[in-house]
């Protein structure tokens, strides 16, 4: 840094520190416009000084910076403080080579060495501070692509300004030697607690440290930086207490032996690598790759050894890809079962089976530390078998053929037993056992496993078609067997659901109507059978969804002017059919509740059915401009809410019903918003809308934080935004605007957190853009363009990021 720049920075710093916080923000914004270099230096100095830390200062222009909340970490600290020693002349260097990186760095001592380079403690003259300098000498980077990637990743890491990440200060090249400088941390790494002679950390301490590390990793993931080499040796303990990540974003191209990364085409440390990384499948590397390494690191801290360690690199990689880690409770009985479960989830071979984010892992660690149940569940034996089949498809196929042969043999034996009328009682018992086994397998595979796996809908369809054929054969063999007919209808119902998911709406309609005919006949013969009534209601509900989907497509075409004239009548008929099936679901659910008046599930399903019927009546009323129908829709929705409130008064722990209550008030508010568009005096409708949304927000406010799942957080943000929209329309010149502004800001805050923690979820970004656009529109209509312009810029930036997530949308 030039002396002139340093002088300007000192003067600006002195000026900034005399200002109040609000004035300081304005001053820094003006300073950035004049000179970004001076601005950046002032911010760096302020964040590194004790006075700034005590003031809680953060750069007001960086609205993405998150606080780092832990019991042992100071969230205000983001850089090492400048001490008096730093301002004095550096100590004399020891026997260190000269001219490796030029005159700006004075090497003091070597603190590490690996296959690609050396790490020195060094003094950075121009910035006057001690750093850890990693130098990759001539042969460490093999070609121009390596060099370019090294610099890009170093620059990405340098942008990670977080208290849990060791900052990268500088990256450069001198005489063919590439280097980067990072903060120098006094303290050991977590590798000191791993090894045959190491003293193990207590389990709770390991969990506390890893929770903090997870938050730091999530911060980087939110900024599209993946570490790729998380391991104990890359987690430093500042002052022996505070974990800070090293080599962030650089591990793909460099490393060291003896706890540091090995050199080679497979980048990373094999013992801590995810399978997709160990096999070189770079296209599959994602944030879940780092989640795996976090779990492997936690495992190593608890067990004193990594989860996999072979006699060679290739043997270790083979273990990572093909075998399961030894259960922690077998390594050490003192390891709590919940921590083993967390490790097990992280170390899943398939990325989809791991935590979706580092924050999710951190949340489970926090639940463990606070004494609450964790969200992860131990793997059941059948789940281990399923994962083994995924990793070993050939062996699994052979076992599958054998199992199929056994099943077919059993069916044949049952058939011969029935046809020959020999041992009829035994054959019937065998048939029932086979049906039970098939049903368990069919439900388990199609709903519990494959339904959660992206891209597995086709496999679900094949499985359900197989099950359907099986049930059809049983019906043919025993045409008067009520159980077989019921199970055939259930298989047809499930197949229709899958075909809908696959976009095969015509096939789904046909198969669902076949199921409906069987179930209606069963109900006709047993009017007091709650199970039969429930099954019939489910099929009517699925047909209502199918017809709704078809109607929505036709409505979109109509709005775009692309709906053929001959289909206009069909669209109206679809709306009537949707309403008919929804009303039938409500009727059937009421019959079930009469039979089971105290059953919480039956009451929940009745409330859902009544709310759905209200929604279709509201849609029909809006499309046909019939306000009386919209008032009738509100009455139906109120009936649903009364059922939910009654259940919650007796069962306040039923959180899913409380979530449904919040969504119900949201549906009612939406109905009022649409009715307001058609009323001459919209104020009464808008006022009712605001009341409904307030009740929705209050309902979510009574949920424990652990029950606010991601979609619930998105819904809560939408509630705030819609309430702001409605209050905006009610706004008068003499009224305060603080309520509207507060709701817009709260909605924007909730959605920003969702996008930062889930950067690849497109719908969260779109909801954020919609909120920012509406907030911009609010200021624009109030003729406050100076406030509207920044909101519009935020909206544009959010949409650009959404395009990066889904370029084809």
C-alpha positions in Angstrom: 0.0 0.0 0.0 1.4 3.4 -0.9 2.1 6.0 1.7 -0.4 8.3 0.1 -3.2 5.7 0.4 -2.2 4.9 3.9 -2.4 8.6 4.9 -5.8 9.0 3.3 -7.1 5.9 5.1 -5.8 7.2 8.5 -7.5 10.5 8.0 -10.8 8.9 6.9 -10.7 6.5 9.8 -10.2 9.3 12.2 -13.2 11.1 10.7 -15.4 8.0 10.7 -14.8 7.2 14.4 -16.1 10.6 15.5 -19.5 10.1 13.8 -22.6 8.5 15.2 -23.5 5.1 13.7 -26.1 6.5 11.3 -23.9 9.3 10.1 -21.0 6.9 9.8 -23.0 4.8 7.4 -23.7 7.8 5.2 -20.0 8.9 5.4 -18.7 5.4 4.4 -21.2 5.3 1.5 -19.9 8.6 0.2 -16.3 7.5 0.8 -16.9 4.4 -1.3 -18.2 6.5 -4.2 -15.1 8.7 -4.1 -12.4 5.9 -3.6 -13.2 2.3 -3.1 -9.6 1.6 -2.1 -9.7 4.1 0.8 -13.1 2.8 1.8 -12.0 -0.8 1.9 -8.9 0.0 3.9 -11.0 2.0 6.5 -13.5 -0.9 6.8 -10.7 -3.3 7.3 -9.1 -1.2 10.0 -12.3 -0.5 11.8 -13.2 -4.2 11.9 -9.8 -5.0 13.3 -9.7 -2.5 16.1 -11.1 -3.1 19.6 -13.0 0.2 19.5 -14.9 -0.9 16.4 -15.6 -4.3 17.9 -17.1 -2.7 21.0 -19.2 -0.5 18.9 -20.6 -3.5 16.9 -19.8 -1.9 13.6 -20.4 -3.8 10.4 -20.3 -2.5 6.8 -23.7 -1.2 6.1 -23.4 -1.8 2.4 -23.0 -5.5 2.9 -26.5 -6.7 3.7 -25.5 -10.4 3.3 -23.2 -10.6 6.3 -24.6 -12.9 8.9 -23.8 -12.8 12.6 -22.1 -15.8 14.0 -24.0 -16.8 17.2 -22.3 -19.3 19.5 -21.8 -19.6 23.2 -18.1 -19.3 23.0 -17.5 -17.1 20.0 -17.5 -13.3 19.8 -19.6 -12.4 16.7 -18.2 -8.9 16.3 -14.7 -10.2 15.7 -13.9 -10.6 12.0 -10.1 -10.0 11.8 -7.1 -10.3 14.0 -6.6 -7.1 15.9 -3.7 -4.8 15.2 -1.3 -4.8 18.1 1.6 -2.5 19.1 4.0 -5.3 18.1 2.6 -5.3 14.6 3.4 -1.6 14.2 7.0 -2.1 15.2 9.8 -3.5 13.0 9.4 -7.2 12.4 11.7 -9.7 14.1 14.8 -10.9 12.3 14.1 -13.9 10.1 15.8 -17.3 10.8 17.3 -19.5 8.1 14.6 -19.0 5.5 15.2 -18.8 1.8 15.3 -15.4 0.1 13.6 -14.1 -3.0 10.7 -16.6 -3.0 8.0 -14.0 -2.9 9.8 -10.7 -3.3 10.6 -8.0 -0.8 7.0 -7.3 0.5 7.1 -10.5 2.7 9.8 -11.3 5.2 9.9 -15.1 6.0 10.3 -15.8 9.7 10.1 -19.6 10.1 8.7 -22.6 8.4 5.6 -24.0 10.0 4.6 -26.7 7.5 5.5 -28.5 4.4 3.8 -30.8 1.8 4.1 -32.2 -1.6 3.3 -28.9 -3.4 4.7 -26.2 -1.3 5.7 -24.8 2.1 3.9 -22.7 4.7 5.9 -20.0 6.5 5.2 -17.6 9.3 5.9 -14.3 7.6 5.7 -10.5 8.1 3.8 -8.6 5.5 5.5 -5.3 5.3 3.0 -3.2 3.4 0.1 -4.2 5.6 2.3 -4.4 8.7 1.0 -7.7 10.1 2.1 -11.3 10.6 0.6 -13.8 8.2 0.8 -17.5 7.3 2.2 -17.6 3.8 1.7 -20.6 1.7 4.1 -20.8 -1.2 3.6 -23.2 -4.1 7.0 -23.5 -5.7 7.6 -24.1 -9.5 6.3 -27.6 -9.9 3.4 -27.4 -7.5 1.0 -26.1 -10.2 1.4 -28.2 -13.3 0.0 -26.1 -16.1 -1.8 -22.9 -17.0 -5.2 -24.3 -16.1 -3.9 -25.2 -12.6 -2.5 -21.7 -12.2 -5.7 -20.0 -13.3 -7.9 -22.2 -11.1 -5.6 -21.6 -8.1 -5.9 -17.8 -8.5 -9.7 -17.9 -9.1 -10.2 -20.0 -6.0 -7.9 -18.0 -3.9 -9.7 -14.8 -4.8 -13.1 -16.5 -4.0 -11.8 -17.5 -0.6 -10.5 -13.9 0.0 -14.1 -12.7 -0.2 -15.2 -14.9 2.7 -15.2 -12.4 5.6 -16.5 -14.6 8.5 -15.2 -15.0 12.0 -15.0 -18.8 11.6 -12.9 -18.7 8.5 -9.2 -17.7 8.4 -9.2 -14.8 5.9 -7.0 -14.8 2.8 -5.3 -11.4 2.6 -3.3 -11.6 -0.6 -2.6 -13.9 -3.6 0.1 -13.5 -6.1 3.1 -14.8 -8.1 6.8 -14.1 -8.0 9.5 -15.7 -10.2 7.2 -18.6 -10.9 6.3 -19.2 -7.3 2.6 -18.8 -6.6 1.5 -17.9 -3.1 -1.3 -16.7 -0.9 -1.2 -15.1 2.5 -3.7 -15.7 5.2 -4.1 -14.8 8.9 -1.6 -16.3 11.2 -3.4 -18.3 14.0 -1.6 -19.1 17.2 -3.0 -22.5 18.3 -3.2 -26.2 17.4 -5.4 -27.8 14.8 -8.0 -30.4 15.6 -5.6 -33.0 14.2 -4.0 -33.0 17.6 -7.1 -34.8 18.9 -6.9 -37.5 16.2 -4.4 -40.4 16.3 -3.5 -43.5 18.4 -1.7 -41.4 21.0 -4.0 -38.4 21.0 -6.2 -37.4 23.9 -9.8 -37.5 22.7 -12.1 -34.5 23.1 -15.2 -34.9 25.2 -18.2 -35.7 23.0 -20.0 -32.5 23.9 -16.9 -30.4 23.2 -16.5 -32.0 19.8 -20.1 -31.3 19.1 -19.8 -27.6 20.1 -16.8 -27.1 18.0 -18.3 -28.8 14.9 -21.5 -26.7 15.3 -19.4 -23.6 14.9 -17.5 -25.1 12.0 -20.8 -26.0 10.3 -22.0 -22.3 10.4 -18.7 -21.2 8.9 -19.0 -23.7 6.1 -22.6 -22.7 5.5 -21.5 -19.1 5.1 -19.1 -20.1 2.3 -21.7 -22.3 0.7 -24.1 -19.4 0.6 -21.5 -17.6 -1.5 -21.0 -20.6 -3.8 -17.6 -21.6 -2.4 -17.1 -25.3 -1.6 -14.1 -26.3 0.6 -13.5 -29.8 -0.8 -10.8 -30.6 1.9 -12.5 -30.3 5.3 -10.6 -32.3 7.9 -9.2 -31.8 11.4 -5.8 -30.5 10.1 -7.6 -27.6 8.3 -9.5 -26.5 11.4 -7.3 -24.3 13.6 -8.1 -23.6 17.3 -7.4 -20.0 17.9 -6.1 -19.6 21.5 -7.0 -23.3 21.9 -10.7 -22.6 21.9 -12.2 -21.0 18.8 -12.3 -23.1 15.6 -11.3 -21.3 12.3 -11.2 -22.9 8.9 -8.0 -22.8 6.9 -7.4 -23.4 3.1 -11.0 -22.5 2.3 -11.8 -22.9 -1.4 -8.2 -23.8 -2.2 -8.1 -27.5 -1.3 -9.0 -28.6 -4.8 -5.5 -27.8 -6.1 -3.1 -28.2 -3.3 -2.3 -29.9 0.0 0.3 -31.6 2.1 1.1 -35.0 3.6 0.9 -35.7 7.3 -2.5 -34.2 7.9 -2.4 -31.9 4.9 -3.8 -32.6 1.5 -2.0 -35.1 -0.8 -1.0 -34.1 -4.3 -2.7 -36.0 -7.1 -5.6 -36.1 -9.6 -8.1 -37.0 -6.9 -8.1 -33.7 -4.9 -8.6 -33.9 -1.2 -7.7 -36.2 1.7 -9.0 -39.7 1.0 -10.0 -40.5 4.6 -12.3 -37.5 4.7 -13.5 -37.5 1.1 -17.0 -38.1 0.0 -17.5 -41.0 -2.5 -18.3 -38.7 -5.4 -15.1 -36.8 -4.8 -13.0 -40.0 -4.2 -14.1 -41.4 -7.6 -13.3 -38.1 -9.4 -16.9 -37.3 -10.3 -16.4 -33.5 -10.3 -19.8 -32.8 -11.7 -21.5 -34.4 -8.6 -19.5 -32.3 -6.1 -21.9 -30.0 -4.2 -22.4 -28.5 -0.7 -23.3 -32.1 0.4 -19.8 -33.1 -0.4 -18.6 -30.8 2.4 -21.4 -32.1 4.7 -19.8 -35.6 4.3 -16.4 -34.3 5.3 -17.9 -32.5 8.2 -19.3 -35.8 9.4 -16.0 -37.5 8.8 -14.3 -34.9 10.9 -16.8 -35.2 13.7 -16.3 -39.0 13.5 -12.5 -38.6 13.8 -12.8 -36.4 16.8 -15.1 -38.9 18.6 -13.3 -42.0 17.6 -9.7 -40.8 17.5 -9.4 -42.0 13.9 -11.0 -41.2 10.6 -13.9 -43.3 9.4 -11.8 -44.9 6.7 -8.1 -45.6 6.6 -6.5 -48.2 4.4 -2.9 -49.3 3.9 -2.7 -47.2 0.7 -4.5 -44.3 -0.9 -6.3 -46.7 -3.3 -7.4 -49.0 -0.5 -8.8 -46.0 1.5 -10.7 -44.8 -1.6 -12.1 -48.3 -2.1 -13.4 -48.3 1.5 -14.9 -44.8 1.1 -16.8 -46.0 -2.0 -17.8 -49.5 -1.0 -17.9 -50.0 2.7 -19.7 -48.5 5.7 -17.8 -46.9 8.6 -17.5 -48.9 11.8 -20.3 -47.7 14.1 -19.1 -45.2 16.6 -20.7 -47.0 19.5 -18.5 -50.0 18.7 -15.4 -47.9 18.7 -16.2 -46.1 22.0 -19.2 -46.8 24.2 -19.0 -43.3 25.6 -20.1 -41.8 22.3 -23.8 -40.8 22.6 -26.1 -42.5 20.2 -27.4 -39.2 18.7 -23.9 -38.2 17.7 -23.4 -41.6 16.0 -26.7 -41.0 14.1 -25.6 -37.5 13.0 -22.3 -39.0 11.7 -24.1 -41.8 10.0 -26.4 -39.4 8.1 -23.4 -37.3 7.0 -21.4 -40.3 5.9 -24.2 -41.6 3.6 -22.7 -42.7 0.3 -25.5 -41.0 -1.7 -25.5 -37.2 -1.4 -29.3 -37.2 -1.2 -29.2 -39.2 2.0 -27.1 -36.6 3.8 -28.1 -33.4 5.4 -29.2 -31.0 2.7 -27.0 -28.2 4.2 -24.3 -27.6 6.8 -26.8 -25.6 8.7 -29.1 -28.6 9.0 -26.2 -30.5 10.5 -25.5 -27.6 12.9 -29.2 -27.5 13.9 -29.1 -31.2 14.9 -25.8 -30.7 16.8 -27.5 -27.8 18.7 -30.5 -30.0 19.5 -28.2 -32.7 20.9 -26.4 -30.1 23.0 -29.7 -28.6 24.3 -31.1 -32.0 25.1 -33.7 -32.1 22.4 -34.4 -35.0 20.0 -32.4 -34.7 16.8 -34.1 -34.7 13.4 -31.9 -37.5 11.9 -33.0 -41.1 12.6 -30.8 -44.2 12.9 -30.7 -46.4 9.9 -33.0 -49.4 10.1 -31.7 -52.7 8.8 -33.8 -52.5 5.6 -32.5 -49.0 4.9 -28.9 -50.3 5.1 -30.0 -53.0 2.7 -31.4 -50.4 0.2 -28.2 -48.3 0.4 -26.1 -51.5 -0.2 -28.2 -52.3 -3.2 -27.5 -48.8 -4.6 -23.8 -49.2 -4.3 -23.8 -52.8 -5.5 -26.3 -53.0 -8.4 -25.0 -56.2 -9.9 -25.1 -58.1 -6.6 -28.5 -56.5 -5.8 -29.9 -57.6 -9.2 -28.9 -61.2 -8.6 -30.5 -61.1 -5.2 -33.6 -59.5 -6.7 -33.9 -62.2 -9.3 -33.7 -64.8 -6.5 -36.3 -63.0 -4.4 -38.6 -62.7 -7.4 -38.3 -66.4 -8.2 -39.2 -67.1 -4.6 -42.2 -64.8 -4.8 -43.4 -66.2 -8.1 -42.9 -69.7 -6.7 -45.1 -68.8 -3.7 -47.8 -67.3 -6.0 -47.8 -70.5 -8.1 -48.0 -72.7 -5.0 -50.9 -70.6 -3.8 -52.7 -70.9 -7.1 -52.3 -74.6 -7.3 -53.4 -74.9 -3.8 -56.6 -73.0 -4.6 -57.3 -74.7 -7.9 -56.8 -78.2 -6.5 -58.7 -77.3 -3.4 -56.1 -79.1 -1.3 -55.0 -77.7 2.0 -57.3 -74.7 1.4 -56.9 -73.2 4.8 -53.1 -73.3 4.6 -53.2 -71.8 1.1 -55.4 -69.0 2.2 -53.1 -68.2 5.1 -50.1 -68.2 2.7 -51.9 -65.9 0.4 -52.6 -63.4 3.2 -49.0 -63.5 4.3 -47.9 -62.9 0.8 -50.3 -60.0 0.4 -49.0 -58.5 3.6 -45.4 -58.8 2.5 -46.1 -57.4 -0.9 -48.0 -54.5 0.6 -45.2 -53.7 3.1 -42.6 -53.8 0.3 -44.8 -51.8 -2.1 -45.6 -49.1 0.4 -42.1 -48.9 1.8 -40.4 -48.7 -1.6 -42.9 -46.4 -3.4 -43.7 -44.0 -0.6 -41.0 -44.1 2.0 -37.9 -44.4 -0.2 -38.4 -43.8 -3.9 -40.8 -40.9 -3.2 -37.9 -39.0 -1.5 -35.4 -39.8 -4.3 -35.2 -37.3 -7.2 -35.5 -38.9 -10.6 -37.1 -42.1 -9.2 -40.7 -41.5 -10.3 -40.3 -43.9 -13.2 -39.0 -46.6 -10.8 -42.0 -46.0 -8.6 -44.3 -46.4 -11.6 -42.8 -49.7 -12.5 -43.0 -51.0 -9.0 -46.7 -49.9 -8.7 -47.5 -51.5 -12.0 -46.0 -54.7 -10.8 -48.0 -54.5 -7.6 -51.1 -53.8 -9.6 -50.6 -56.9 -11.7 -50.1 -59.0 -8.6 -53.3 -57.7 -7.0 -55.2 -58.1 -10.2 -54.2 -61.8 -10.4 -55.3 -62.3 -6.8 -58.7 -60.8 -7.6 -59.0 -63.1 -10.6 -58.2 -66.1 -8.3 -60.4 -65.0 -5.5 -63.0 -62.7 -7.1 -65.1 -62.5 -3.9 -62.2 -61.7 -1.6 -63.0 -58.2 -0.3 -59.4 -57.7 1.0 -58.0 -58.3 -2.5 -60.4 -55.9 -4.1 -59.6 -53.3 -1.5 -55.8 -53.8 -2.2 -56.3 -53.7 -5.9 -58.1 -50.3 -5.6 -55.3 -49.0 -3.3 -52.7 -50.1 -5.9 -54.6 -48.3 -8.6 -54.9 -45.2 -6.5 -51.1 -45.2 -5.9 -50.4 -45.8 -9.5 -52.6 -42.9 -10.5 -50.7 -40.6 -8.1 -47.4 -41.6 -9.7 -48.8 -41.2 -13.3 -49.9 -37.7 -12.3 -46.3 -36.9 -11.1 -45.0 -38.2 -14.4 -47.4 -36.0 -16.4 -49.5 -39.0 -17.6 -52.8 -37.3 -16.7 -55.0 -39.3 -19.1 -53.7 -42.6 -17.8 -54.0 -41.3 -14.2 -57.6 -40.3 -14.8 -58.5 -43.8 -16.2 -56.9 -45.7 -13.4 -58.3 -43.5 -10.6 -61.8 -43.9 -12.0 -61.3 -47.7 -11.9 -60.2 -47.5 -8.3 -63.2 -45.2 -7.6 -65.6 -47.8 -9.0 -64.2 -50.6 -6.8 -64.1 -48.4 -3.7 -67.7 -47.2 -4.2 -68.9 -50.8 -4.5 -67.1 -51.6 -1.2 -68.7 -48.7 0.6 -72.1 -49.7 -0.8 -71.7 -53.1 0.9 -70.3 -51.7 4.1 -71.5 -48.2 4.9 -70.1 -48.2 8.4 -66.6 -49.1 7.4 -64.4 -46.1 8.2 -61.4 -47.5 6.3 -63.5 -48.0 3.1 -64.9 -44.5 3.4 -61.5 -43.0 3.9 -60.1 -44.8 0.9 -63.0 -43.6 -1.3 -62.4 -40.0 0.0 -58.7 -40.2 -0.9 -59.5 -41.2 -4.5 -62.0 -38.4 -4.9 -59.5 -36.0 -3.5 -56.8 -37.2 -6.0 -59.2 -36.8 -8.9 -60.0 -33.3 -7.6 -56.3 -32.5 -7.8 -56.0 -34.0 -11.3 -58.9 -31.9 -12.5 -57.6 -28.8 -10.8 -54.3 -29.3 -12.6 -56.0 -29.6 -16.0 -58.2 -26.6 -15.3 -55.2 -24.4 -14.3 -53.4 -25.4 -17.6 -56.4 -24.4 -19.6 -56.8 -21.1 -17.7 -53.2 -20.2 -18.4 -53.8 -20.8 -22.1 -57.0 -18.7 -21.9 -55.1 -15.8 -20.3 -52.4 -16.0 -23.0 -55.1 -16.1 -25.7 -54.1 -19.6 -26.9 -57.1 -21.6 -25.7 -59.1 -22.9 -28.7 -62.7 -21.7 -28.7 -64.1 -25.2 -28.6 -62.3 -25.9 -25.3 -63.8 -22.9 -23.4 -66.8 -24.9 -22.4 -64.6 -27.8 -21.4 -62.7 -25.4 -19.0 -65.9 -24.5 -17.3 -66.9 -28.1 -17.0 -63.5 -28.9 -15.4 -64.2 -26.3 -12.8 -67.6 -27.9 -12.0 -66.0 -31.4 -11.8 -63.3 -30.1 -9.5 -66.0 -28.7 -7.2 -68.1 -31.9 -7.4 -65.2 -34.1 -6.3 -64.1 -31.7 -3.5 -67.7 -31.6 -2.1 -67.8 -35.5 -2.2 -64.5 -35.6 -0.2 -66.1 -33.4 2.5 -69.2 -35.5 2.6 -67.2 -38.7 3.1 -64.9 -37.2 5.7 -67.9 -36.2 7.7 -69.2 -39.7 7.7 -65.9 -41.0 9.0 -65.9 -38.4 11.8 -69.4 -39.6 12.8 -67.9 -43.1 13.2 -64.7 -41.8 14.9 -65.6 -38.5 16.6 -62.5 -38.3 18.7 -59.9 -39.5 16.1 -57.5 -36.6 15.5 -56.5 -37.8 12.1 -60.1 -38.0 10.9 -60.8 -34.5 12.2 -57.6 -33.2 10.5 -58.7 -34.7 7.2 -62.2 -33.3 7.5 -60.8 -29.8 8.1 -58.5 -30.2 5.0 -61.4 -31.4 2.9 -63.6 -28.5 4.0 -60.9 -26.0 3.3 -60.2 -27.5 -0.1 -63.9 -27.3 -1.0 -64.0 -23.7 0.2 -61.0 -22.9 -2.1 -62.7 -24.3 -5.2 -65.9 -22.5 -4.4 -63.9 -19.3 -4.0 -62.2 -19.9 -7.4 -65.5 -20.5 -9.1 -67.0 -17.4 -7.6 -64.0 -15.3 -8.6 -63.9 -16.6 -12.2 -67.7 -16.1 -12.6 -67.8 -12.8 -10.7 -70.2 -14.2 -8.1 -69.4 -12.5 -4.8 -72.1 -14.5 -3.0 -70.1 -17.7 -3.9 -67.0 -16.1 -2.4 -68.9 -15.4 0.8 -70.0 -19.0 0.9 -66.4 -20.1 0.3 -65.4 -18.1 3.4 -68.1 -19.8 5.5 -66.7 -23.2 4.4 -63.2 -22.1 5.3 -64.4 -20.9 8.7 -65.9 -24.3 9.4 -62.5 -25.9 8.7 -60.8 -23.4 11.0 -63.3 -24.1 13.8 -62.5 -27.9 13.5 -58.7 -27.2 13.8 -59.2 -24.8 16.7 -61.3 -27.4 18.5 -58.6 -30.1 18.0 -55.8 -27.7 19.1 -57.7 -26.8 22.3 -57.4 -30.5 23.3 -54.1 -31.3 21.6 -51.9 -28.2 21.5 -48.9 -30.4 20.6 -50.4 -31.1 17.2 -48.1 -28.8 15.3 -49.1 -30.0 11.8 -52.7 -28.8 12.6 -51.4 -25.5 13.8 -49.5 -25.1 10.5 -52.7 -26.0 8.6 -54.5 -23.4 10.7 -52.1 -20.7 9.6 -52.4 -21.8 5.9 -56.2 -21.7 6.4 -56.2 -18.1 7.4 -53.9 -17.4 4.4 -56.5 -19.0 2.1 -59.2 -16.9 3.7 -57.1 -13.8 3.2 -56.5 -14.6 -0.4 -60.2 -15.1 -1.0 -60.8 -11.6 0.5 -58.1 -10.1 -1.7 -59.7 -11.5 -4.8 -63.1 -10.4 -3.7 -61.8 -6.9 -3.1 -60.9 -6.7 -6.8 -64.6 -7.1 -7.7 -66.1 -5.0 -4.9 -67.1 -1.4 -5.5 -65.9 -0.6 -2.0 -62.8 -2.7 -1.4 -61.9 -1.4 2.1 -64.0 -3.9 4.1 -62.6 -6.8 2.2 -59.0 -5.5 2.6 -59.5 -4.9 6.3 -60.7 -8.5 6.7 -57.7 -9.7 4.7 -55.3 -7.9 7.1 -57.1 -9.6 10.1 -56.8 -13.0 8.5 -53.1 -12.6 7.8 -52.5 -11.4 11.3 -54.1 -14.6 12.6 -52.0 -16.6 10.2 -48.8 -14.9 11.5 -49.9 -15.4 15.1 -50.5 -19.1 14.5 -47.0 -19.6 13.2 -45.7 -17.5 16.1 -47.0 -20.2 18.5 -44.9 -22.9 16.8 -41.5 -24.0 18.3 -38.7 -22.9 16.1 -37.9 -26.5 15.3 -41.3 -26.9 13.8 -40.9 -24.0 11.4 -39.7 -26.1 8.4 -38.3 -24.4 5.3 -41.7 -24.2 3.5 -43.3 -22.8 6.7 -40.7 -20.0 6.8 -41.4 -19.2 3.2 -45.2 -19.1 3.9 -44.6 -16.8 6.9 -42.7 -14.4 4.6 -45.5 -14.5 2.1 -48.0 -13.7 4.9 -46.0 -10.6 5.9 -45.7 -9.5 2.2 -49.4 -9.9 1.5 -50.3 -8.0 4.7 -48.1 -5.2 3.5 -49.8 -5.3 0.1 -53.2 -5.1 1.7 -52.3 -2.3 4.1 -50.7 -0.5 1.2 -54.0 -0.5 -0.6 -55.7 0.7 2.6 -53.2 3.5 3.1 -54.4 7.1 3.3 -52.3 10.2 3.1 -52.7 11.0 6.8 -51.9 7.5 8.0 -48.5 6.1 9.1 -46.6 3.9 6.7 -44.4 2.2 9.3 -46.6 -0.9 9.4 -46.3 -1.4 5.7 -42.6 -0.8 5.7 -42.1 -3.1 8.7 -44.0 -6.0 7.0 -42.1 -5.6 3.7 -38.8 -5.6 5.6 -39.7 -8.7 7.7 -40.8 -10.6 4.6 -37.5 -9.6 2.8 -35.4 -10.6 5.8 -37.0 -14.1 6.1 -36.7 -14.8 2.4 -33.1 -13.5 2.3 -32.1 -16.0 5.1 -33.8 -18.8 3.1 -31.9 -17.9 -0.1 -28.6 -17.6 1.7 -29.0 -21.0 3.5 -30.5 -22.7 0.5 -28.8 -21.0 -2.5 -29.9 -23.5 -5.1 -33.6 -23.3 -4.3 -35.1 -21.3 -7.2 -38.6 -20.6 -5.6 -37.1 -18.9 -2.6 -35.2 -16.4 -4.9 -38.4 -15.7 -6.9 -40.4 -15.0 -3.8 -37.7 -12.7 -2.6 -37.7 -10.9 -6.0 -41.5 -10.5 -5.8 -41.2 -9.0 -2.3 -38.5 -6.6 -3.4 -40.5 -5.5 -6.4 -43.6 -4.9 -4.4 -41.6 -2.9 -1.9 -40.0 -0.9 -4.7 -43.5 -0.2 -6.1 -44.6 1.0 -2.7 -41.9 3.6 -2.6 -42.4 4.5 -6.2 -46.1 5.2 -5.8 -45.4 7.3 -2.8 -43.0 9.3 -5.1 -39.9 8.4 -3.1 -37.7 7.4 -6.0 -34.6 7.6 -3.8 -35.9 4.6 -1.8 -37.5 2.9 -4.8 -34.3 2.7 -6.8 -32.2 0.6 -4.3 -35.2 -1.8 -3.9 -35.4 -2.2 -7.7 -31.6 -2.8 -7.9 -32.0 -5.6 -5.2 -34.9 -7.1 -7.2 -32.8 -7.2 -10.3 -29.8 -8.7 -8.6 -32.1 -11.4 -7.0 -33.5 -12.3 -10.4 -30.0 -12.5 -11.9 -29.0 -15.0 -9.2 -32.2 -16.9 -9.8 -31.3 -17.2 -13.5 -27.9 -18.6 -12.5 -29.7 -21.3 -10.4 -32.1 -22.2 -13.2 -30.8 -20.8 -16.5 -33.5 -22.5 -18.5 -36.4 -21.1 -16.6 
